[in-house]
Amino acid sequence: MAVEGTLELFKLPEILQLIAQQKKTGILTVQGEQDIIAVTFLNGEIVAADALNQTVEEGLAQVLVGERLLRAADFTQAIAEHETAGGRLLDLLVDRGYIARPDLLRGLRLQTLLLLKQLLRWDKGDFKFYSGDEVPFEEGFLPISVEELLVQGAPAGPARPTPVGVPAQPPVHHQVHQPPPQITPPAHEDAPHPAPVRPSLRVVRREGEPPEPSGPFRRMKVETPPEESRPFLPKLLAAGLVLMAAAVLLFRSEALILPFPWQSRERADLAQDQRASLYLKIDRAAKTSFLLEGHFPASLTQLEKEGLLSGGDLSDPQGHPFRYSVTEESYAIEPLQGSQPIPGAETSEAITGNFFLDPEFLTVPTESTAPPLVLLD
């Protein structure tokens, strides 16, 4: 049995997770714009990967030499011996002692991961999964789980590349030159010790200010700090404005982006685009649930419990709740304003014509019981 489709309908991580959840055994082929990659699954785990534009031996050679598990000269010599002796190049590398088999399997797994990470960056193409009972793979290969692949294939932050062939420079430590400490010769024991010098305190009075009274009763003056020393008021107002803008952007983003009264039509178009994007997200979640359960969910809250939707997806971007109805082969969604549906805002989807969902594509005609027709020459 073969299942096929396009990456525009189902993203590649969704396809890989579906194969892993059902523990399928078979081969997934993905045809992109410039290459074709085949991924081999055994009980839902990846055991091999191959590309049309690059053989396993070519990719493995780059990894083994790059990881310093094999010298480039040894690999070139092994290629020459392989052309004469024949057989499998991987076996020849181990039999002739060029590399140990555990290192070969480790390099093969790393080469497979690199090819799969390249495949995860594809967003256009056609895929087809061929299910089977047995698949070819290298004996002793440590399977790669889909979860491990998705974690390692996640995009990381930008890093500055290091030029090839240029050794890493050690960090430069700048030495701060300090003046040498002054050494005071020790005084003679009999020399008198100088008396400690106490700091003097001067009182500076402004012009025209009366002198302070002497004695124990001194005048105390409490000064109020100027306004410049209390900057928390403008900061508090700025923080309030930021919170108000964030609340408007969260709940009524169209009012912040298009605030003027004559932009009502643009606000309506923006709301329609936001609603269409939300409908596409709900459709993917509903069809994923159909693939796993064999039917559409009874309510949208069920998709939230399964982790396919969030709580904010249960109403449209303007905050109108959804009325959801489902049949055996389709579902319909319409936002409500009060208790009445909003005209022209409803949507509906069906499984008809979908390779994954429509059972008619999987219907196999029964074999005929009539006797065969034999043609005699």
Sine and cosine of phi, psi and omega as CSV:
sin_phi,cos_phi,sin_psi,cos_psi,sin_omega,cos_omega
0.00,0.00,0.69,-0.73,-0.01,-1.00
-0.83,-0.55,0.65,-0.76,0.06,-1.00
-0.83,-0.56,0.73,-0.69,-0.08,-1.00
-0.66,-0.75,0.24,-0.97,0.02,-1.00
0.05,-1.00,-0.27,-0.96,-0.01,-1.00
-0.86,-0.50,0.41,-0.91,0.01,-1.00
-0.96,0.29,-0.24,0.97,0.08,-1.00
-0.95,0.30,-0.48,0.87,0.00,-1.00
-1.00,0.09,-0.73,0.69,0.02,-1.00
-0.78,-0.62,0.81,-0.58,0.02,-1.00
-0.95,0.31,0.41,-0.91,-0.09,-1.00
-0.88,0.48,-0.66,0.75,0.06,-1.00
-0.87,0.50,-0.56,0.83,0.03,-1.00
-0.92,0.40,-0.64,0.76,0.01,-1.00
-0.91,0.41,-0.70,0.71,0.00,-1.00
-0.89,0.45,-0.66,0.75,0.02,-1.00
-0.92,0.40,-0.58,0.81,0.03,-1.00
-0.91,0.41,-0.68,0.73,0.04,-1.00
-0.91,0.42,-0.63,0.78,0.00,-1.00
-0.93,0.36,-0.66,0.75,-0.02,-1.00
-0.91,0.42,-0.61,0.80,0.01,-1.00
-1.00,0.03,0.00,1.00,0.05,-1.00
0.79,0.62,0.79,0.62,-0.03,-1.00
-0.99,0.16,0.45,-0.89,0.12,-0.99
-0.87,-0.49,0.81,-0.58,-0.03,-1.00
0.26,-0.97,-0.28,-0.96,-0.07,-1.00
-0.79,-0.61,0.78,-0.63,0.07,-1.00
-0.97,-0.25,0.87,-0.50,0.06,-1.00
-0.95,-0.30,0.73,-0.69,0.01,-1.00
-0.83,-0.56,0.86,-0.50,0.00,-1.00
-0.97,-0.24,0.92,-0.39,0.03,-1.00
-0.99,-0.12,-0.28,-0.96,-0.04,-1.00
-0.96,0.27,-0.49,0.87,-0.07,-1.00
-0.79,-0.62,-0.05,1.00,-0.07,-1.00
-0.39,-0.92,0.25,-0.97,0.09,-1.00
-0.80,-0.61,0.80,-0.60,-0.03,-1.00
-0.87,-0.50,0.73,-0.68,0.04,-1.00
-0.93,-0.37,0.77,-0.64,-0.02,-1.00
-0.89,-0.45,0.81,-0.59,-0.04,-1.00
-0.99,-0.17,0.77,-0.64,-0.02,-1.00
-0.91,-0.41,0.63,-0.78,0.13,-0.99
-0.75,-0.66,0.95,-0.32,-0.03,-1.00
0.83,0.55,0.66,0.76,0.07,-1.00
0.99,0.11,0.04,1.00,0.03,-1.00
-0.89,-0.46,0.50,-0.86,-0.06,-1.00
-1.00,0.08,0.79,-0.61,-0.02,-1.00
-0.86,-0.51,-0.12,0.99,0.01,-1.00
-0.24,-0.97,0.38,-0.92,0.09,-1.00
-0.45,-0.89,0.62,-0.78,-0.05,-1.00
-0.57,-0.82,0.49,-0.87,0.00,-1.00
-0.83,-0.55,0.47,-0.88,0.00,-1.00
-0.95,0.32,-0.63,0.78,-0.07,-1.00
-1.00,0.07,-0.03,1.00,0.00,-1.00
-0.50,-0.86,0.85,-0.53,0.03,-1.00
-0.97,0.25,0.24,-0.97,0.02,-1.00
-0.89,0.45,-0.62,0.78,-0.03,-1.00
-0.91,0.41,-0.64,0.77,0.01,-1.00
-0.91,0.42,-0.75,0.67,0.03,-1.00
-0.91,0.42,-0.60,0.80,0.01,-1.00
-0.92,0.39,-0.59,0.81,0.01,-1.00
-0.89,0.45,-0.67,0.74,0.01,-1.00
-0.89,0.46,-0.64,0.77,-0.02,-1.00
-0.94,0.33,-0.71,0.70,-0.04,-1.00
-0.90,0.44,-0.67,0.74,0.02,-1.00
-0.95,0.33,-0.64,0.77,0.01,-1.00
-0.91,0.41,-0.58,0.81,0.03,-1.00
-1.00,0.07,0.07,1.00,0.01,-1.00
0.86,0.50,0.54,0.84,0.13,-0.99
-1.00,0.01,-0.26,0.97,-0.02,-1.00
-0.44,-0.90,0.67,-0.75,0.04,-1.00
-0.98,0.18,0.53,-0.85,-0.01,-1.00
-0.89,0.46,-0.60,0.80,0.02,-1.00
-0.91,0.42,-0.63,0.78,0.03,-1.00
-0.91,0.41,-0.62,0.78,0.01,-1.00
-0.92,0.38,-0.63,0.78,0.05,-1.00
-0.89,0.46,-0.66,0.75,0.03,-1.00
-0.92,0.40,-0.61,0.80,0.03,-1.00
-0.91,0.41,-0.58,0.81,0.06,-1.00
-0.89,0.46,-0.68,0.73,0.02,-1.00
-0.90,0.43,-0.66,0.75,0.03,-1.00
-0.92,0.38,-0.55,0.83,-0.01,-1.00
-0.92,0.38,-0.58,0.81,0.03,-1.00
-0.91,0.42,-0.46,0.89,0.01,-1.00
-1.00,0.02,-0.70,0.71,-0.09,-1.00
-0.99,0.12,-0.49,0.87,-0.06,-1.00
0.98,0.21,-0.27,-0.96,-0.02,-1.00
0.99,0.15,-0.34,-0.94,0.01,-1.00
-1.00,-0.04,0.70,-0.71,0.00,-1.00
-0.91,0.41,-0.58,0.82,0.00,-1.00
-0.90,0.44,-0.66,0.75,0.03,-1.00
-0.92,0.40,-0.61,0.79,-0.02,-1.00
-0.91,0.41,-0.62,0.79,0.01,-1.00
-0.87,0.49,-0.61,0.79,-0.01,-1.00
-0.99,0.17,-0.68,0.74,-0.05,-1.00
-0.91,0.41,-0.59,0.80,-0.01,-1.00
-1.00,0.09,0.01,1.00,0.08,-1.00
0.99,0.16,0.31,0.95,0.03,-1.00
-0.95,0.32,-0.51,0.86,-0.05,-1.00
-0.41,-0.91,0.52,-0.85,0.07,-1.00
-0.98,0.22,0.51,-0.86,-0.07,-1.00
-0.89,0.46,-0.63,0.78,0.07,-1.00
-0.87,0.50,-0.63,0.77,0.05,-1.00
-0.92,0.38,-0.59,0.81,0.04,-1.00
-0.90,0.43,-0.68,0.73,0.02,-1.00
-0.92,0.38,-0.58,0.81,0.04,-1.00
-0.91,0.40,-0.65,0.76,0.06,-1.00
-0.92,0.38,-0.60,0.80,0.03,-1.00
-0.91,0.41,-0.62,0.78,0.04,-1.00
-0.92,0.38,-0.63,0.77,0.03,-1.00
-0.92,0.40,-0.64,0.77,0.04,-1.00
-0.90,0.43,-0.59,0.81,0.05,-1.00
-0.92,0.40,-0.66,0.75,0.03,-1.00
-0.89,0.45,-0.66,0.75,0.02,-1.00
-0.89,0.46,-0.65,0.76,0.01,-1.00
-0.93,0.37,-0.61,0.79,0.02,-1.00
-0.94,0.34,-0.59,0.81,0.06,-1.00
-0.90,0.44,-0.60,0.80,0.08,-1.00
-0.90,0.43,-0.60,0.80,0.01,-1.00
-0.92,0.38,-0.55,0.83,-0.02,-1.00
-0.91,0.42,-0.33,0.94,0.01,-1.00
-0.99,0.12,-0.08,1.00,0.02,-1.00
-0.98,0.20,0.69,-0.72,0.09,-1.00
-0.83,-0.55,-0.01,1.00,0.05,-1.00
-0.71,-0.70,0.59,-0.81,0.03,-1.00
0.57,-0.82,0.02,-1.00,0.02,-1.00
-0.90,-0.44,0.60,-0.80,0.02,-1.00
-0.80,-0.60,0.41,-0.91,0.04,-1.00
-0.47,-0.88,0.76,-0.65,-0.02,-1.00
-0.93,-0.37,0.83,-0.55,0.03,-1.00
-0.97,-0.25,0.91,-0.42,0.00,-1.00
-1.00,0.08,0.60,-0.80,0.01,-1.00
-0.36,-0.93,0.14,-0.99,0.00,-1.00
-1.00,0.01,-0.50,0.86,-0.04,-1.00
-0.73,-0.68,0.59,-0.81,0.03,-1.00
-0.68,-0.73,0.51,-0.86,0.03,-1.00
-0.99,0.12,0.64,-0.76,0.10,-1.00
-0.31,-0.95,0.26,-0.97,-0.06,-1.00
-0.97,0.25,0.78,-0.63,-0.02,-1.00
-0.91,0.41,0.75,-0.67,-0.03,-1.00
1.00,-0.03,-0.04,1.00,0.00,-1.00
-0.93,0.36,0.77,-0.64,0.03,-1.00
-0.98,0.20,0.90,-0.43,-0.07,-1.00
-0.87,0.50,0.49,-0.87,0.02,-1.00
-0.96,-0.29,0.87,-0.49,0.03,-1.00
-0.97,0.23,0.45,-0.90,0.02,-1.00
-0.90,0.43,-0.58,0.82,0.02,-1.00
-0.89,0.45,-0.68,0.73,0.04,-1.00
-0.89,0.46,-0.66,0.75,0.00,-1.00
-0.90,0.44,-0.69,0.72,-0.03,-1.00
-0.93,0.38,-0.55,0.84,0.02,-1.00
-0.94,0.33,-0.71,0.70,-0.02,-1.00
-0.96,0.28,-0.45,0.90,-0.02,-1.00
-1.00,0.06,-0.01,1.00,0.02,-1.00
-0.91,0.41,0.62,-0.79,-0.02,-1.00
-0.92,0.38,0.70,-0.72,0.02,-1.00
-0.98,-0.22,0.15,-0.99,0.00,-1.00
-0.92,0.38,0.34,-0.94,-0.02,-1.00
-0.92,0.39,0.67,-0.75,0.01,-1.00
-0.79,-0.61,0.54,-0.84,-0.01,-1.00
-0.99,0.16,0.87,-0.50,-0.04,-1.00
-0.94,0.34,0.52,-0.85,0.06,-1.00
-0.99,-0.10,0.80,-0.60,-0.01,-1.00
-0.85,0.52,0.64,-0.77,-0.01,-1.00
-0.94,0.34,0.73,-0.69,0.06,-1.00
1.00,0.03,-0.13,0.99,0.00,-1.00
-0.98,-0.19,0.89,-0.45,-0.02,-1.00
-0.91,0.42,0.52,-0.86,0.01,-1.00
-0.93,0.37,0.73,-0.69,-0.01,-1.00
-1.00,0.09,0.72,-0.70,0.04,-1.00
-0.93,0.36,0.44,-0.90,0.01,-1.00
-0.89,0.45,0.64,-0.77,-0.03,-1.00
-1.00,-0.01,0.83,-0.56,0.02,-1.00
-0.98,-0.19,0.89,-0.46,0.03,-1.00
-1.00,0.07,0.83,-0.55,-0.01,-1.00
-1.00,0.02,0.78,-0.63,0.02,-1.00
-1.00,-0.06,0.88,-0.47,-0.01,-1.00
-0.99,0.12,0.85,-0.52,0.02,-1.00
-0.95,-0.31,0.55,-0.83,0.04,-1.00
-0.92,0.40,0.58,-0.81,-0.02,-1.00
-0.89,0.46,0.59,-0.81,0.00,-1.00
-0.92,0.40,0.58,-0.82,0.04,-1.00
-0.99,0.16,0.79,-0.61,-0.04,-1.00
-0.98,-0.21,0.86,-0.52,0.01,-1.00
-0.99,-0.13,0.83,-0.55,-0.01,-1.00
-0.89,0.45,0.63,-0.78,-0.02,-1.00
-0.91,0.42,0.66,-0.75,0.02,-1.00
-0.97,0.24,0.39,-0.92,0.04,-1.00
-0.93,0.36,0.57,-0.82,-0.07,-1.00
-0.88,0.48,-0.53,0.85,-0.05,-1.00
-0.99,0.13,-0.19,0.98,-0.04,-1.00
-0.95,0.31,0.63,-0.78,-0.02,-1.00
-0.94,0.34,0.65,-0.76,0.02,-1.00
-0.98,0.22,0.71,-0.71,0.00,-1.00
-0.93,0.36,0.51,-0.86,0.00,-1.00
-0.95,0.32,0.60,-0.80,0.00,-1.00
-0.91,0.42,0.64,-0.77,-0.01,-1.00
-1.00,-0.05,0.86,-0.51,0.01,-1.00
-1.00,-0.03,0.68,-0.74,0.00,-1.00
-0.93,0.37,0.65,-0.76,0.00,-1.00
-1.00,0.03,0.52,-0.85,-0.04,-1.00
-0.90,-0.43,0.84,-0.54,0.02,-1.00
-0.94,-0.34,0.65,-0.76,0.05,-1.00
-0.96,-0.29,0.88,-0.48,-0.02,-1.00
-0.97,-0.24,0.84,-0.54,-0.01,-1.00
-0.96,-0.29,0.55,-0.84,0.08,-1.00
-0.96,0.27,0.30,-0.95,-0.03,-1.00
-0.93,0.37,0.78,-0.62,0.00,-1.00
1.00,0.00,-0.10,1.00,-0.02,-1.00
-0.99,0.13,0.74,-0.67,-0.02,-1.00
-0.93,0.38,0.51,-0.86,0.01,-1.00
-0.92,0.38,0.50,-0.87,0.02,-1.00
-0.97,0.24,0.55,-0.83,0.00,-1.00
-0.93,0.37,0.50,-0.86,0.04,-1.00
-1.00,0.03,0.18,-0.98,0.02,-1.00
0.99,-0.11,-0.13,-0.99,-0.07,-1.00
-0.95,0.31,-0.38,0.93,-0.05,-1.00
-1.00,-0.06,1.00,-0.08,0.01,-1.00
-0.97,-0.25,0.51,-0.86,-0.05,-1.00
-0.97,0.23,0.71,-0.70,0.04,-1.00
-0.96,-0.29,0.73,-0.69,-0.05,-1.00
-0.85,-0.53,0.84,-0.54,0.01,-1.00
-0.97,-0.24,0.87,-0.49,-0.03,-1.00
-0.97,-0.24,0.66,-0.75,0.06,-1.00
-1.00,0.07,0.77,-0.64,-0.02,-1.00
-0.90,0.44,0.58,-0.82,0.01,-1.00
-0.92,0.39,0.17,-0.99,-0.03,-1.00
-0.91,0.42,-0.48,0.88,-0.03,-1.00
-0.91,0.41,-0.39,0.92,-0.02,-1.00
-1.00,0.07,0.01,1.00,0.03,-1.00
-0.86,-0.50,0.96,0.29,-0.08,-1.00
-0.99,0.11,0.09,1.00,-0.08,-1.00
-0.96,0.29,-0.40,0.92,-0.02,-1.00
-0.91,0.41,-0.79,0.62,0.06,-1.00
-0.90,0.45,-0.55,0.83,0.05,-1.00
-0.91,0.42,-0.63,0.78,0.02,-1.00
-0.91,0.42,-0.65,0.76,0.04,-1.00
-0.91,0.42,-0.65,0.76,0.02,-1.00
-0.90,0.43,-0.64,0.77,0.03,-1.00
-0.91,0.42,-0.62,0.79,0.05,-1.00
-0.90,0.44,-0.65,0.76,0.04,-1.00
-0.91,0.42,-0.62,0.79,0.03,-1.00
-0.90,0.43,-0.67,0.74,0.02,-1.00
-0.91,0.42,-0.63,0.77,0.03,-1.00
-0.91,0.42,-0.67,0.74,0.03,-1.00
-0.90,0.43,-0.62,0.78,0.02,-1.00
-0.92,0.40,-0.63,0.78,0.03,-1.00
-0.91,0.41,-0.66,0.75,0.02,-1.00
-0.91,0.41,-0.64,0.77,0.00,-1.00
-0.93,0.37,-0.51,0.86,-0.02,-1.00
-0.98,0.21,-0.69,0.72,-0.10,-0.99
-0.99,-0.15,-0.55,0.83,0.01,-1.00
-0.70,-0.71,0.94,0.34,-0.06,-1.00
-0.91,0.40,-0.53,0.85,0.00,-1.00
-0.92,0.39,-0.48,0.88,0.03,-1.00
-0.95,0.32,-0.46,0.89,0.03,-1.00
-0.99,0.10,-0.59,0.81,-0.02,-1.00
-0.97,0.23,-0.66,0.76,-0.02,-1.00
-0.84,-0.55,0.99,0.17,-0.16,-0.99
-1.00,0.06,-0.26,0.96,-0.17,-0.99
-0.99,0.13,0.49,-0.87,-0.06,-1.00
-0.89,0.46,-0.57,0.82,-0.03,-1.00
-0.97,0.24,0.04,1.00,0.03,-1.00
-0.98,-0.19,0.43,0.90,-0.03,-1.00
-0.90,0.44,-0.62,0.79,0.00,-1.00
-0.92,0.40,-0.64,0.77,0.05,-1.00
-0.91,0.42,-0.61,0.79,0.05,-1.00
-0.90,0.44,-0.62,0.78,0.03,-1.00
-0.91,0.41,-0.64,0.77,0.03,-1.00
-0.91,0.41,-0.63,0.77,0.03,-1.00
-0.90,0.43,-0.67,0.74,0.03,-1.00
-0.89,0.45,-0.60,0.80,0.03,-1.00
-0.92,0.40,-0.65,0.76,0.04,-1.00
-0.91,0.41,-0.65,0.76,0.04,-1.00
-0.90,0.43,-0.63,0.77,0.02,-1.00
-0.92,0.39,-0.63,0.78,0.02,-1.00
-0.90,0.43,-0.63,0.78,0.05,-1.00
-0.90,0.43,-0.63,0.77,0.04,-1.00
-0.92,0.38,-0.63,0.77,0.05,-1.00
-0.87,0.49,-0.63,0.78,0.02,-1.00
-0.91,0.42,-0.62,0.78,0.03,-1.00
-0.92,0.40,-0.67,0.74,0.02,-1.00
-0.91,0.41,-0.61,0.79,-0.02,-1.00
-0.90,0.43,-0.66,0.75,0.03,-1.00
-0.91,0.42,-0.64,0.77,0.02,-1.00
-0.92,0.40,-0.67,0.74,-0.01,-1.00
-0.91,0.41,-0.65,0.76,0.00,-1.00
-0.95,0.31,-0.54,0.84,0.11,-0.99
-0.90,0.43,-0.66,0.75,0.06,-1.00
-0.90,0.43,-0.58,0.81,0.04,-1.00
-0.90,0.43,-0.64,0.77,0.02,-1.00
-0.90,0.44,-0.60,0.80,-0.06,-1.00
-0.99,0.13,-0.59,0.81,-0.12,-0.99
-0.96,-0.27,-0.33,0.94,-0.04,-1.00
1.00,0.01,0.06,1.00,0.03,-1.00
-0.34,-0.94,0.32,-0.95,0.04,-1.00
-0.95,0.31,0.48,-0.88,-0.01,-1.00
-0.92,0.39,0.45,-0.89,-0.01,-1.00
-0.96,0.28,-0.39,0.92,-0.01,-1.00
-0.45,-0.90,0.29,-0.96,0.02,-1.00
-0.95,0.30,-0.43,0.90,0.04,-1.00
-0.90,0.43,-0.44,0.90,0.06,-1.00
-0.91,0.41,-0.60,0.80,0.07,-1.00
-0.91,0.40,-0.54,0.84,0.06,-1.00
-0.93,0.37,-0.63,0.78,0.02,-1.00
-0.92,0.39,-0.53,0.85,0.02,-1.00
-0.98,0.17,-0.06,1.00,0.01,-1.00
0.99,0.15,0.19,0.98,0.00,-1.00
-1.00,0.04,-0.36,0.93,0.06,-1.00
-0.72,-0.69,0.30,-0.95,0.10,-1.00
-0.96,-0.27,0.13,-0.99,-0.03,-1.00
-0.91,0.42,-0.51,0.86,0.02,-1.00
-0.96,0.29,-0.20,0.98,0.00,-1.00
-1.00,0.08,-0.04,1.00,-0.05,-1.00
-1.00,0.04,0.05,1.00,0.09,-1.00
-0.58,-0.81,0.36,-0.93,-0.06,-1.00
-0.97,0.25,0.17,-0.99,-0.07,-1.00
-0.85,0.52,-0.34,0.94,0.04,-1.00
-1.00,-0.01,0.05,1.00,0.04,-1.00
1.00,0.01,0.14,0.99,0.02,-1.00
-0.99,0.16,0.77,-0.64,0.01,-1.00
-0.94,0.35,0.39,-0.92,-0.02,-1.00
-0.99,-0.13,0.61,-0.79,0.24,-0.97
-0.98,-0.21,0.86,-0.51,-0.11,-0.99
-0.90,-0.43,0.79,-0.61,0.06,-1.00
-0.76,-0.64,0.54,-0.84,-0.11,-0.99
-0.68,-0.73,0.57,-0.82,0.15,-0.99
-0.86,-0.51,-0.17,-0.99,-0.04,-1.00
-0.93,0.37,-0.54,0.84,-0.11,-0.99
-0.83,-0.56,0.08,1.00,-0.04,-1.00
-0.42,-0.91,0.15,-0.99,0.10,-0.99
-0.55,-0.83,0.32,-0.95,-0.01,-1.00
-0.67,-0.74,0.57,-0.82,0.00,-1.00
-0.73,-0.69,0.72,-0.69,0.08,-1.00
-0.59,-0.81,0.77,-0.64,0.04,-1.00
-0.97,0.24,0.54,-0.84,-0.06,-1.00
-0.92,-0.39,0.66,-0.75,0.16,-0.99
-0.91,-0.41,0.97,-0.23,-0.21,-0.98
0.98,0.21,-0.90,-0.43,0.09,-1.00
-0.89,-0.46,0.10,1.00,-0.05,-1.00
-0.95,-0.32,0.64,-0.77,0.05,-1.00
-0.94,0.34,0.53,-0.85,0.02,-1.00
-0.98,0.18,0.84,-0.55,-0.05,-1.00
-0.89,0.46,0.69,-0.72,0.07,-1.00
0.98,0.21,0.08,1.00,-0.03,-1.00
-0.95,-0.30,0.07,1.00,-0.05,-1.00
-0.99,0.11,0.27,-0.96,0.06,-1.00
-0.50,-0.87,0.37,-0.93,0.04,-1.00
-0.48,-0.88,0.52,-0.85,0.00,-1.00
-0.68,-0.74,0.48,-0.88,0.01,-1.00
-0.72,-0.70,0.21,-0.98,-0.02,-1.00
-1.00,-0.07,-0.03,1.00,-0.06,-1.00
-0.90,0.43,0.77,-0.64,0.03,-1.00
0.99,0.11,0.09,1.00,0.01,-1.00
-0.99,-0.14,0.80,-0.60,-0.06,-1.00
-0.89,0.46,-0.56,0.83,-0.05,-1.00
-0.98,0.19,-0.60,0.80,-0.23,-0.97
-0.97,-0.23,-0.56,0.83,-0.12,-0.99
-0.96,0.27,0.89,-0.46,-0.03,-1.00
-0.93,0.37,-0.28,0.96,-0.01,-1.00
-0.91,0.41,-0.44,0.90,0.01,-1.00
-0.96,0.28,-0.38,0.93,0.00,-1.00
-0.99,-0.13,0.06,1.00,0.00,-1.00
-0.97,0.24,0.86,-0.50,-0.01,-1.00
-0.97,-0.25,0.80,-0.60,0.00,-1.00
-0.91,0.42,0.64,-0.77,0.01,-1.00
-0.93,0.36,0.51,-0.86,-0.01,-1.00
-0.94,0.33,0.61,-0.79,-0.01,-1.00
-0.96,0.27,0.64,-0.77,0.03,-1.00
-0.99,-0.11,0.01,1.00,0.01,-1.00
-0.95,0.31,0.49,-0.87,0.01,-1.00
-0.91,0.41,0.57,-0.82,-0.05,-1.00
-0.94,0.34,0.43,-0.90,0.03,-1.00
-1.00,-0.06,0.86,-0.50,-0.05,-1.00
-0.97,-0.26,0.82,-0.57,0.02,-1.00
-0.99,-0.16,0.79,-0.61,0.02,-1.00
-0.97,-0.23,0.73,-0.68,0.01,-1.00
-0.99,0.12,0.00,0.00,0.00,0.00
